[in-house]
């Protein structure tokens, strides 16, 4: 309930999953001859449907994440990869999704860590585009704290008047 | 009050840390005669010309701005000491304990307001910059060692400014690690998306399946 008004949480639940109906459902308003329908993740209807594994957790993605998780473009697959995974894992009943999420996050975290505190903003823009929402939050937090520190360090009376200038003025006056 | 600048990002801004660091004591050599100051934080003075006395940094800076004293730079602000510290920092992964908690802030305040009182100020300044870079790099390597079982981070002798810089990032990262590690430990589906860090689970966690 704490996340009821969380816009990210709401958008995450808009993610479409494919399901297979286990029981007959009347009045749902779909073509009765079709077996599949689209419902939102999280609305588990008393075992009335079984949820298929969403495409962003398919075998291809898993292989890519195993190969080099830091370079996988997770944003285009699902901008809320981790949150969506957490929500969908108990519905799908696939225990391996949890491990996939953790190992992916662990490896990508290192990349975010090294780039966030050091790389200049423009240099990192390409790297930026493959991050998921959660990673972007982390990245921005690090960047802004580093930027505010640099601003503080540069501020204040940093410029000194050259001694020559002071002397010149005195002689003319 | 702390954290007014931006409550979402970090608890303190750099300027607030500077304000806190101004309470550190420094030695000054006054060139005016003045009675002791009785302040809430304590009594300072009396001020007699050429007799050194201990005052907080903010008072030292205020007097220095008016040309009423010269600041004795702390013992650690010297080329010799800082060179030793830099070497020690480069040699080991441990953070050196020779620098004060507020070394970044104190050194900047002194560079800004009391340049003429520090011998070899350019050398000292670049040494402190180097030390800061080396230390920050060490913090980063320490943080890289994070994994799912991390519940807290322990880095000794971290200074105020360094910890302030990494705080927002670490907070989010730890939160995320806690969240993603929980389904492995707790198969209960309702608790999978639980955001709160599970502090109670201090027991060493199971090794990951690869």
Interface residues (C-beta under 8 A of the other chain):
Chain A: X2 X3 X82 X83 X86 X87 X89 X90 X95 X98 X99 X101 X102 X103 X105 X106 X109 X110 X113 X114 X116 X117 X134 X137 X138 X141 X142 X144 X145 X146 X148 X149 X151 X152 X153 X156 X157 X158
Chain B: X9 X10 X13 X14 X15 X18 X108 X112 X136 X140 X143 X144 X146 X147 X148 X161 X164 X165 X166 X167 X168 X169 X171 X172 X173 X176 X177 X179 X180 X181 X183 X184 X187 X189 X190 X192 X193 X195 X208 X209 X210
